[in-house]
Amino acid sequence: MKKMPLPLIGLLQALGLGFYCSLVGIIFWKGNAWFGNIDNSWGPLAMLSLFVVSALICALIALGYPFLVFWDKKNTKEALKLISYTAAWLLLFVIVLFTIFALT
């Protein structure tokens, strides 16, 4: 199997994170319409649960493969480069998104 370049893997991880964050954003945006107004303790409990699960999923998407590279292949430099590429792609996505928001 041909090895994919690290910038491409970082791009795919960043796209996965962007897609997942978009789904969570839709839940925030439409949550009141879907679930109604929650006036008891279930609302904060659901919010904290979503936060914890989201943190875990984002960590798995962004750090899962770099951990395997670090742990199995014993290649710290490649794992750190991959994390850096993912972070750089995410930063680029945020800059583009904010630029689009500023221009509209």
C-alpha positions as CSV (number, residue, x, y, z in Angstrom):
1,M,0.0,0.0,0.0
2,K,1.3,3.4,-0.9
3,K,1.9,5.8,2.0
4,M,-0.1,9.0,2.0
5,P,1.9,12.2,2.6
6,L,1.5,13.8,6.0
7,P,0.0,17.1,4.8
8,L,-2.8,15.1,3.1
9,I,-3.4,13.1,6.3
10,G,-3.5,16.3,8.2
11,L,-6.0,17.7,5.7
12,L,-8.3,14.7,6.0
13,Q,-8.2,14.9,9.8
14,A,-9.0,18.6,9.7
15,L,-11.9,18.0,7.3
16,G,-13.2,15.3,9.7
17,L,-13.0,17.7,12.6
18,G,-14.6,20.4,10.6
19,F,-17.5,18.1,9.6
20,Y,-18.0,16.9,13.2
21,C,-17.9,20.4,14.5
22,S,-20.5,21.4,11.9
23,L,-22.8,18.6,13.1
24,V,-22.4,19.8,16.7
25,G,-23.0,23.4,15.6
26,I,-26.3,22.3,13.9
27,I,-27.4,20.8,17.2
28,F,-26.6,24.1,19.0
29,W,-28.4,26.0,16.3
30,K,-31.5,23.9,16.0
31,G,-31.6,22.3,19.5
32,N,-34.4,24.5,20.8
33,A,-36.6,23.6,17.8
34,W,-35.8,19.9,18.0
35,F,-35.9,19.4,21.8
36,G,-37.9,22.3,23.0
37,N,-37.1,24.5,26.0
38,I,-35.7,22.4,28.8
39,D,-36.3,24.0,32.2
40,N,-34.9,21.3,34.5
41,S,-31.5,19.8,35.2
42,W,-31.6,17.6,32.1
43,G,-30.5,20.5,29.9
44,P,-27.2,21.2,31.6
45,L,-26.6,17.5,32.0
46,A,-27.2,16.9,28.2
47,M,-24.9,19.9,27.4
48,L,-22.1,18.7,29.6
49,S,-22.4,15.1,28.2
50,L,-22.3,16.5,24.6
51,F,-19.2,18.5,25.6
52,V,-17.4,15.5,27.0
53,V,-18.3,13.2,24.1
54,S,-17.3,15.9,21.6
55,A,-13.9,16.4,23.3
56,L,-13.3,12.6,23.1
57,I,-14.3,12.4,19.5
58,C,-12.2,15.4,18.5
59,A,-9.2,14.0,20.3
60,L,-9.7,10.6,18.6
61,I,-9.9,12.3,15.2
62,A,-7.0,14.6,15.7
63,L,-4.7,12.5,17.8
64,G,-5.6,8.9,17.1
65,Y,-3.4,8.3,14.2
66,P,-0.5,10.4,15.5
67,F,-0.6,8.3,18.6
68,L,-0.3,5.1,16.6
69,V,2.6,6.6,14.7
70,F,4.3,7.5,17.9
71,W,3.5,4.3,19.8
72,D,3.8,1.6,17.1
73,K,6.4,3.1,14.7
74,K,8.3,4.9,17.4
75,N,8.5,8.0,15.2
76,T,8.0,11.0,17.4
77,K,9.0,13.5,14.8
78,E,6.5,12.3,12.2
79,A,3.7,12.2,14.9
80,L,4.4,15.8,15.9
81,K,4.5,16.9,12.2
82,L,1.1,15.3,11.6
83,I,-0.4,17.1,14.6
84,S,1.2,20.4,13.3
85,Y,-0.3,19.8,9.8
86,T,-3.7,19.1,11.2
87,A,-3.6,22.3,13.4
88,A,-2.4,24.3,10.4
89,W,-5.2,23.1,8.2
90,L,-7.7,23.9,11.0
91,L,-6.3,27.4,11.4
92,L,-6.6,27.9,7.7
93,F,-10.2,26.8,7.8
94,V,-11.0,29.2,10.6
95,I,-9.3,32.1,8.8
96,V,-11.3,31.4,5.7
97,L,-14.5,31.0,7.6
98,F,-14.0,34.3,9.5
99,T,-13.1,36.0,6.3
100,I,-16.3,34.8,4.7
101,F,-18.3,36.0,7.7
102,A,-16.6,39.4,7.6
103,L,-17.3,39.9,3.9
104,T,-21.0,39.0,4.2
